[in-house]
Amino acid sequence: MISLMKFRMWSKFLLLPLLLGSSVCLLKYAGWSAVVSGHYGLPSHQDLVNTATHQATLYFWAFLGLVTITTATVAVILPPFLEHLSAGVKGTLRFTIALGMVILANIGGGYLLVKIGEHFK
């Protein structure tokens, strides 16, 4: 059984690939969703809309799964704080802080990926 300290140490190395993967999935989802909304209702583009719908759904669920895993990992990594509160309140605070950090990191990661893509375009 892995101790909590070893898990915290190794899980820090997992954060970068998880955040990078979720940022890529978020951008891919946004791109395929734009294709769906741009061509929706045009009979000549029905095949493209069907493909884009499936791709957008795939990337949405991949993004949601990666964000869930990343949030759980960040919640475990956060050090204990506010010892005078009950366990339920501390757990809720840790999860809320972790979720906020992951959302901000995904927005920042998506922004950086877009800027890097514009630079090399």
Backbone as ProteinMPNN parsed JSONL, in Angstrom:
{"seq_chain_A": "MISLMKFRMWSKFLLLPLLLGSSVCLLKYAGWSAVVSGHYGLPSHQDLVNTATHQATLYFWAFLGLVTITTATVAVILPPFLEHLSAGVKGTLRFTIALGMVILANIGGGYLLVKIGEHFK", "coords_chain_A": {"N_chain_A": [[0.842, -1.174, 0.0], [0.601, 2.144, -0.889], [1.956, 4.892, 0.785], [0.463, 7.946, 2.027], [2.118, 10.167, 1.845], [4.011, 9.417, -0.116], [2.257, 9.135, -2.262], [1.369, 11.783, -2.521], [3.757, 12.972, -3.294], [4.346, 11.732, -5.794], [2.04, 12.305, -7.201], [2.205, 14.945, -7.863], [3.731, 14.99, -10.149], [1.936, 14.011, -11.954], [0.162, 16.042, -12.429], [0.786, 18.029, -14.421], [0.645, 16.64, -17.027], [-2.083, 15.882, -16.834], [-3.431, 18.365, -16.617], [-2.595, 19.569, -19.012], [-3.663, 17.775, -20.885], [-6.421, 18.032, -20.326], [-6.797, 20.719, -20.987], [-6.266, 20.668, -23.737], [-8.368, 18.994, -24.556], [-10.512, 20.645, -23.862], [-10.157, 22.773, -25.684], [-10.403, 21.387, -28.119], [-13.036, 20.488, -27.87], [-14.355, 22.967, -27.876], [-13.746, 23.807, -30.472], [-14.967, 21.804, -32.146], [-17.58, 22.151, -31.32], [-18.09, 24.69, -32.293], [-18.047, 24.139, -35.016], [-20.333, 22.56, -35.216], [-22.338, 24.43, -34.452], [-22.032, 26.318, -36.445], [-22.758, 25.097, -38.827], [-25.185, 23.951, -38.421], [-28.391, 22.842, -39.318], [-28.117, 23.126, -42.028], [-28.772, 21.349, -44.828], [-26.921, 20.372, -46.698], [-24.598, 20.05, -45.316], [-24.876, 17.973, -43.536], [-23.51, 15.565, -42.957], [-21.062, 16.516, -41.992], [-21.955, 17.883, -39.722], [-22.944, 15.76, -38.193], [-20.569, 14.28, -37.737], [-19.087, 16.25, -36.364], [-20.698, 16.589, -34.12], [-20.434, 14.12, -32.817], [-17.657, 14.146, -32.308], [-17.445, 16.438, -30.686], [-18.927, 15.616, -28.467], [-17.368, 13.458, -27.583], [-14.921, 14.773, -26.87], [-15.902, 16.483, -24.905], [-16.678, 14.711, -22.823], [-14.23, 13.513, -22.333], [-12.785, 15.73, -21.432], [-14.282, 16.329, -19.115], [-13.839, 14.001, -17.588], [-11.011, 14.093, -17.238], [-10.797, 16.502, -15.811], [-12.127, 15.803, -13.473], [-10.451, 13.77, -12.419], [-8.115, 15.283, -12.093], [-8.988, 17.204, -10.252], [-9.511, 15.602, -7.999], [-6.908, 14.711, -7.528], [-5.555, 17.126, -6.944], [-6.958, 17.86, -4.656], [-6.076, 15.928, -2.879], [-3.393, 16.535, -2.746], [-3.3, 19.053, -1.564], [-2.238, 20.638, 1.391], [-3.077, 19.928, 4.86], [-5.334, 22.157, 6.519], [-6.849, 24.704, 8.593], [-7.529, 23.396, 11.167], [-9.406, 23.449, 13.21], [-11.952, 23.116, 12.22], [-14.759, 20.971, 11.311], [-14.549, 17.626, 9.918], [-16.095, 17.244, 7.596], [-16.57, 19.863, 6.681], [-13.95, 20.703, 6.198], [-13.234, 18.888, 4.168], [-15.053, 19.625, 2.157], [-14.221, 22.268, 1.694], [-11.584, 21.792, 0.796], [-12.103, 20.36, -1.573], [-13.554, 22.31, -3.012], [-11.662, 24.388, -3.248], [-9.711, 22.99, -4.703], [-11.149, 22.431, -7.065], [-11.596, 25.03, -8.027], [-8.939, 25.811, -8.486], [-8.224, 24.006, -10.514], [-10.005, 24.698, -12.565], [-9.187, 27.35, -13.116], [-6.557, 26.779, -13.901], [-7.027, 25.272, -16.219], [-8.247, 27.175, -17.875], [-6.141, 29.006, -18.067], [-4.191, 27.296, -19.189], [-5.418, 26.633, -21.63], [-5.456, 29.177, -22.798], [-2.685, 29.654, -23.017], [-2.0, 27.57, -24.812], [-3.41, 28.405, -27.09], [-2.088, 30.827, -27.622], [0.521, 29.881, -28.119], [-0.011, 28.332, -30.367], [-0.811, 30.381, -32.141], [1.582, 31.736, -32.362], [3.261, 29.954, -33.743], [1.945, 29.706, -36.113]], "CA_chain_A": [[0.0, 0.0, 0.0], [1.386, 3.377, -0.994], [1.633, 5.839, 1.844], [-0.099, 9.208, 1.552], [3.216, 11.083, 1.504], [4.538, 9.008, -1.416], [1.247, 9.467, -3.264], [1.414, 13.234, -2.729], [4.974, 13.298, -4.023], [4.244, 11.28, -7.179], [0.892, 12.887, -7.885], [2.598, 16.252, -8.402], [4.209, 14.763, -11.51], [0.769, 13.726, -12.794], [-0.669, 17.228, -12.646], [1.056, 18.699, -15.693], [-0.017, 15.961, -18.148], [-3.539, 15.941, -16.69], [-3.886, 19.711, -16.964], [-2.365, 19.779, -20.43], [-4.661, 16.978, -21.607], [-7.755, 18.612, -20.181], [-6.833, 21.965, -21.757], [-6.387, 20.29, -25.148], [-9.745, 18.511, -24.753], [-11.398, 21.808, -23.82], [-10.036, 23.488, -26.954], [-10.982, 20.544, -29.172], [-14.487, 20.553, -27.685], [-14.814, 24.282, -28.339], [-13.636, 23.829, -31.933], [-16.002, 20.977, -32.759], [-18.876, 22.771, -31.027], [-18.232, 25.799, -33.236], [-18.399, 23.547, -36.313], [-21.739, 22.167, -35.132], [-23.214, 25.593, -34.432], [-21.899, 27.053, -37.697], [-23.362, 24.389, -39.958], [-26.415, 23.274, -37.996], [-29.585, 23.187, -40.083], [-27.823, 23.135, -43.458], [-28.852, 19.949, -45.276], [-25.742, 19.956, -47.461], [-23.505, 19.788, -44.379], [-25.385, 17.074, -42.501], [-22.462, 14.619, -42.555], [-20.111, 17.262, -41.175], [-22.595, 18.156, -38.436], [-22.976, 14.492, -37.446], [-19.202, 14.006, -37.289], [-18.715, 17.249, -35.37], [-21.453, 16.308, -32.895], [-19.793, 12.983, -32.137], [-16.35, 14.57, -31.822], [-17.647, 17.367, -29.566], [-19.354, 14.815, -27.314], [-16.196, 12.712, -27.128], [-13.985, 15.662, -26.184], [-16.545, 16.983, -23.693], [-16.592, 13.71, -21.763], [-12.813, 13.361, -21.99], [-12.46, 16.896, -20.61], [-14.926, 16.171, -17.813], [-13.117, 12.95, -16.86], [-9.691, 14.58, -16.831], [-10.973, 17.51, -14.762], [-12.487, 15.084, -12.248], [-9.236, 13.129, -11.906], [-7.206, 16.339, -11.661], [-9.532, 17.803, -9.035], [-9.264, 14.664, -6.902], [-5.472, 14.713, -7.253], [-5.204, 18.387, -6.277], [-7.54, 17.828, -3.316], [-5.211, 15.095, -2.037], [-2.094, 17.201, -2.596], [-3.41, 20.224, -0.682], [-1.881, 20.32, 2.78], [-4.157, 20.165, 5.818], [-5.443, 23.516, 7.031], [-8.023, 24.984, 9.425], [-7.712, 22.186, 11.972], [-10.504, 23.577, 14.168], [-13.229, 22.823, 11.567], [-15.108, 19.548, 11.247], [-13.979, 16.925, 8.76], [-16.934, 17.492, 6.422], [-16.328, 21.228, 6.203], [-12.592, 20.725, 5.641], [-13.265, 18.174, 2.891], [-15.764, 20.455, 1.186], [-13.329, 23.382, 1.364], [-10.471, 21.28, -0.021], [-12.623, 20.046, -2.905], [-13.909, 23.561, -3.672], [-10.413, 25.056, -3.606], [-9.089, 22.208, -5.772], [-11.915, 22.633, -8.293], [-11.286, 26.38, -8.502], [-7.579, 25.817, -9.021], [-8.204, 23.256, -11.767], [-10.701, 25.499, -13.58], [-8.285, 28.438, -13.496], [-5.413, 26.211, -14.626], [-7.481, 24.9, -17.554], [-8.416, 28.403, -18.655], [-4.791, 29.491, -18.355], [-3.548, 26.37, -20.118], [-6.031, 26.834, -22.949], [-4.966, 30.458, -23.31], [-1.292, 29.469, -23.436], [-1.968, 26.743, -26.017], [-3.842, 29.231, -28.208], [-1.004, 31.769, -27.932], [1.614, 29.124, -28.737], [-0.459, 28.008, -31.721], [-0.752, 31.59, -32.971], [2.983, 32.085, -32.581], [3.84, 29.059, -34.74], [1.092, 29.649, -37.302]], "C_chain_A": [[0.889, 1.24, 0.0], [0.968, 4.319, 0.126], [1.154, 7.152, 1.231], [1.002, 10.175, 1.144], [3.834, 10.72, 0.151], [3.55, 9.33, -2.526], [1.247, 10.963, -3.56], [2.633, 13.635, -3.541], [4.831, 12.931, -5.508], [3.08, 11.917, -7.917], [1.189, 14.285, -8.416], [3.108, 16.113, -9.834], [3.061, 14.455, -12.468], [0.0, 14.979, -13.18], [-0.445, 17.881, -14.0], [0.439, 17.959, -16.882], [-1.547, 15.982, -18.051], [-4.081, 17.311, -17.078], [-3.696, 20.006, -18.441], [-3.395, 19.014, -21.267], [-6.053, 17.561, -21.501], [-7.871, 19.938, -20.919], [-6.975, 21.682, -23.252], [-7.811, 19.804, -25.44], [-10.744, 19.662, -24.73], [-11.35, 22.576, -25.136], [-10.625, 22.691, -28.112], [-12.509, 20.546, -29.086], [-15.036, 21.877, -28.2], [-14.772, 24.362, -29.867], [-14.73, 23.032, -32.619], [-17.398, 21.53, -32.469], [-19.132, 23.955, -31.954], [-18.599, 25.287, -34.626], [-19.87, 23.154, -36.314], [-22.64, 23.392, -35.218], [-23.141, 26.375, -35.74], [-22.619, 26.414, -38.862], [-24.684, 23.727, -39.615], [-27.6, 23.772, -38.829], [-29.347, 23.264, -41.582], [-27.817, 21.699, -43.965], [-27.603, 19.479, -46.021], [-24.552, 19.621, -46.561], [-23.901, 18.812, -43.27], [-24.32, 16.075, -42.022], [-21.419, 15.289, -41.662], [-20.678, 17.542, -39.788], [-22.642, 16.889, -37.583], [-21.591, 14.143, -36.896], [-18.795, 14.966, -36.178], [-19.44, 17.019, -34.052], [-20.816, 15.172, -32.11], [-18.437, 13.38, -31.56], [-16.482, 15.513, -30.615], [-18.062, 16.61, -28.313], [-18.185, 14.035, -26.721], [-15.255, 13.604, -26.337], [-14.586, 16.272, -24.928], [-16.394, 15.991, -22.552], [-15.154, 13.428, -21.371], [-12.358, 14.513, -21.097], [-13.031, 16.739, -19.212], [-14.222, 15.103, -16.97], [-11.756, 13.403, -16.373], [-9.786, 15.637, -15.74], [-11.324, 16.841, -13.439], [-11.257, 14.438, -11.614], [-8.266, 14.18, -11.371], [-7.684, 16.985, -10.371], [-9.296, 16.894, -7.827], [-7.784, 14.648, -6.525], [-5.05, 15.98, -6.514], [-5.756, 18.404, -4.854], [-6.693, 16.983, -2.362], [-3.884, 15.796, -1.769], [-2.164, 18.37, -1.619], [-3.068, 19.844, 0.754], [-3.06, 20.592, 3.721], [-4.144, 21.606, 6.328], [-6.732, 23.637, 7.831], [-8.408, 23.775, 10.267], [-8.909, 22.259, 12.91], [-11.875, 23.274, 13.545], [-13.503, 21.326, 11.557], [-14.576, 18.939, 9.952], [-14.789, 17.183, 7.492], [-16.704, 18.865, 5.82], [-14.945, 21.323, 5.569], [-12.555, 20.021, 4.28], [-13.951, 18.977, 1.8], [-14.904, 21.635, 0.756], [-12.175, 22.933, 0.478], [-10.933, 20.994, -1.437], [-12.947, 21.325, -3.673], [-12.661, 24.322, -4.112], [-9.728, 24.321, -4.758], [-9.816, 22.422, -7.097], [-11.656, 24.02, -8.877], [-9.904, 26.465, -9.122], [-7.512, 25.115, -10.371], [-8.895, 24.048, -12.871], [-9.814, 26.647, -14.047], [-7.081, 27.927, -14.283], [-5.813, 25.793, -16.035], [-7.692, 26.118, -18.439], [-7.056, 28.973, -19.032], [-4.054, 28.602, -19.343], [-4.111, 26.485, -21.522], [-5.557, 28.114, -23.595], [-3.527, 30.324, -23.806], [-1.183, 28.628, -24.7], [-2.406, 27.534, -27.249], [-2.738, 30.21, -28.61], [0.188, 31.07, -28.584], [1.242, 28.75, -30.165], [-0.437, 29.208, -32.647], [0.683, 31.98, -33.292], [3.59, 31.242, -33.705], [3.025, 28.978, -36.034], [1.715, 30.34, -38.476]], "O_chain_A": [[1.816, 1.353, 0.802], [-0.22, 4.517, 0.38], [1.41, 7.431, 0.06], [0.832, 10.93, 0.187], [4.148, 11.607, -0.644], [3.95, 9.75, -3.612], [1.136, 11.367, -4.717], [2.557, 14.532, -4.381], [5.161, 13.736, -6.378], [3.128, 12.057, -9.139], [0.504, 14.762, -9.32], [2.935, 17.024, -10.643], [3.208, 14.626, -13.678], [-0.739, 14.971, -14.164], [-1.412, 18.253, -14.664], [-0.24, 18.593, -17.689], [-2.23, 16.087, -19.069], [-5.08, 17.405, -17.79], [-4.556, 20.632, -19.06], [-3.932, 19.546, -22.238], [-6.792, 17.582, -22.485], [-8.943, 20.256, -21.432], [-7.718, 22.372, -23.951], [-8.391, 20.167, -26.464], [-11.713, 19.659, -25.49], [-12.39, 22.987, -25.65], [-11.275, 23.259, -28.99], [-13.192, 20.6, -30.109], [-16.062, 21.907, -28.879], [-15.676, 24.928, -30.481], [-15.354, 23.515, -33.564], [-18.301, 21.388, -33.294], [-20.271, 24.194, -32.355], [-19.374, 25.926, -35.337], [-20.576, 23.385, -37.296], [-23.607, 23.393, -35.98], [-24.112, 27.037, -36.106], [-23.047, 27.106, -39.786], [-25.248, 23.011, -40.443], [-27.78, 24.975, -39.016], [-30.299, 23.452, -42.339], [-26.954, 20.911, -43.578], [-27.269, 18.295, -45.971], [-23.602, 18.976, -47.005], [-23.316, 18.831, -42.186], [-24.237, 15.775, -40.831], [-20.952, 14.695, -40.691], [-19.961, 17.448, -38.791], [-22.403, 16.947, -36.377], [-21.456, 13.757, -35.735], [-18.224, 14.55, -35.17], [-18.866, 17.229, -32.983], [-20.676, 15.25, -30.89], [-18.104, 12.99, -30.441], [-15.729, 15.402, -29.648], [-17.6, 16.925, -27.216], [-18.032, 13.964, -25.502], [-14.83, 13.233, -25.243], [-13.859, 16.555, -23.975], [-16.028, 16.371, -21.44], [-14.875, 13.136, -20.208], [-11.633, 14.302, -20.125], [-12.337, 16.99, -18.227], [-14.033, 15.288, -15.767], [-11.379, 13.135, -15.233], [-8.95, 15.67, -14.838], [-10.857, 17.278, -12.387], [-11.049, 14.55, -10.406], [-7.664, 13.99, -10.314], [-6.877, 17.283, -9.49], [-8.922, 17.369, -6.754], [-7.442, 14.579, -5.344], [-4.272, 15.914, -5.562], [-5.099, 18.906, -3.942], [-6.605, 17.289, -1.173], [-3.318, 15.663, -0.685], [-1.19, 18.649, -0.919], [-3.559, 18.838, 1.267], [-3.936, 21.398, 3.406], [-3.084, 22.195, 6.54], [-7.604, 22.771, 7.752], [-9.485, 23.203, 10.096], [-9.386, 21.22, 13.367], [-12.865, 23.183, 14.27], [-12.6, 20.515, 11.768], [-14.205, 19.65, 9.018], [-14.21, 17.325, 6.415], [-16.648, 19.017, 4.6], [-14.783, 21.952, 4.523], [-11.914, 20.506, 3.348], [-13.491, 19.01, 0.659], [-14.863, 21.969, -0.429], [-11.827, 23.617, -0.485], [-10.246, 21.339, -2.399], [-12.646, 21.419, -4.863], [-12.612, 24.844, -5.226], [-9.22, 24.954, -5.684], [-9.176, 22.577, -8.138], [-11.514, 24.165, -10.091], [-9.714, 27.109, -10.153], [-6.819, 25.579, -11.277], [-8.414, 24.066, -14.005], [-9.701, 26.89, -15.248], [-6.638, 28.577, -15.229], [-5.019, 25.942, -16.963], [-7.354, 26.095, -19.623], [-6.84, 29.375, -20.175], [-3.367, 29.099, -20.235], [-3.363, 26.441, -22.499], [-5.285, 28.148, -24.795], [-3.186, 30.818, -24.881], [-0.367, 28.928, -25.571], [-1.844, 27.359, -28.33], [-2.481, 30.403, -29.798], [0.797, 31.616, -29.504], [2.071, 28.838, -31.07], [-0.083, 29.076, -33.818], [0.964, 32.496, -34.374], [4.349, 31.758, -34.526], [3.396, 28.245, -36.951], [1.122, 30.38, -39.554]]}, "name": "protein", "num_of_chains": 1, "seq": "MISLMKFRMWSKFLLLPLLLGSSVCLLKYAGWSAVVSGHYGLPSHQDLVNTATHQATLYFWAFLGLVTITTATVAVILPPFLEHLSAGVKGTLRFTIALGMVILANIGGGYLLVKIGEHFK"}
